[in-house]
């Protein structure tokens, strides 16, 4: 029996939906706070969640990414009393299944539930079961596991793949993994670094040229698209491909036929295309910096790689792998990490992602010497500077405007009755809480353990206002 969870602070809505879903044959639960709802999601196997946006202790839209961390995340249907187009768009971007207004018919809820169940059943039955060769892709985090599932799916067909992610996240590693696990694995994996090619050489590098096609063309030369025949062509940083070349490349991709520079006959090449970029190609299309038709052609499958700071559970495994797999030196480095060193690695934000981590480990080992225990002292100055600032936090900004109307507000504790003194302490605590969090209600709730509604009620009681 499928399981449904309703997370909404309106008990009447919860009870009404509970009856609708139970009648439809679902095992249904409801929780009235985000905290309790998340607790149930991560302690149970929920198939579909109906999630309210405005909850006493948080925002439902902000919780979507948290729910996605579940090993088998439920389908999420956002429900709200506010018909907000921006909220609906954000929910869709975050991969929610649907966005439903509470003012609509309950048939809408039933229809959405049926469709979500149908989709979920299909999705789970199609989950990849094949064990893939992952080579040097290190990590067991939920984010990496999801990407490896996508690699498995991509390896089972010949559709173009676009791998996106920040610089240093390992885009080429994932492209190689797709090739290695595909039926083209016995053929070549041809890499083209579009960012490194001079613009006047891009076309001849890809298509090839005939002797005499241009000054300096002293002999015939095969293009990389020809060399990739029956194998995989990997265009790294495809966003750097010149507009003039994009049109010719699009035709070659569609027809698998092209004419080398200066040539009279077309050449046929059956290559599988994988592209990678750290740039936002959608924005480039809008700004006429990338052809829209080529974008849609290469966007058949998209694998978005996570930043290292979003998979910090993998940092230890990545660092250990680098410590024990240093092939560029004759003697394996035997450095070990102290707990404090590992803690510092996990605290840092890693703007250069895995590439920066690997470079840092190499540098630290070189500095410490073979066989050393690594301590935070060995880390580069910019990392230690970032971490020490993060530990102590930014200076508190006290720009909170308040009105204190309590008659005893300016009196010391000894001048007040016990009850008045307790009230003053409450008021002072609330004032300090709001000042130290700069009025950030989410952070204030986290620190105090109070809900938003409780804090707002206390602010009204003590006539405190944030400006």
Secondary structure by P-SEA (a helix, b strand, c coil): cbbbbbbcccaaaaaaaaaaaaaaccbbbbbccaaaaaaaaaacccccccccccccccccccccccccccccccbbbbbcccccaaaaaaaaaacccccccccccaaaaaaaaaaaaaaaaaaaaacccccccccccccccaaaaaaaaaaaaaaacccbbbbbbcccccaaaaaaaaaaacccccccccccccccccccccccccccccccccccccbbbbccccccccbbbbbcccccccccaaaaaaaaaaccbbbcccccbbbbbbbbbbbbbcccaaaaaaaccccaaaaaaaccbbbbbbcccccccaaaaaaaaaacccccccccccccccaaaaaaaaaccccccaaaaaaaaaaaaaaaccccccccccccaaaaaaaaaaaacccccccbbbbbcccccccccccccaaaaaaaaaaaaaaaaaaaaccaaaaaaaaacccaaaaaaaaaaaccccc
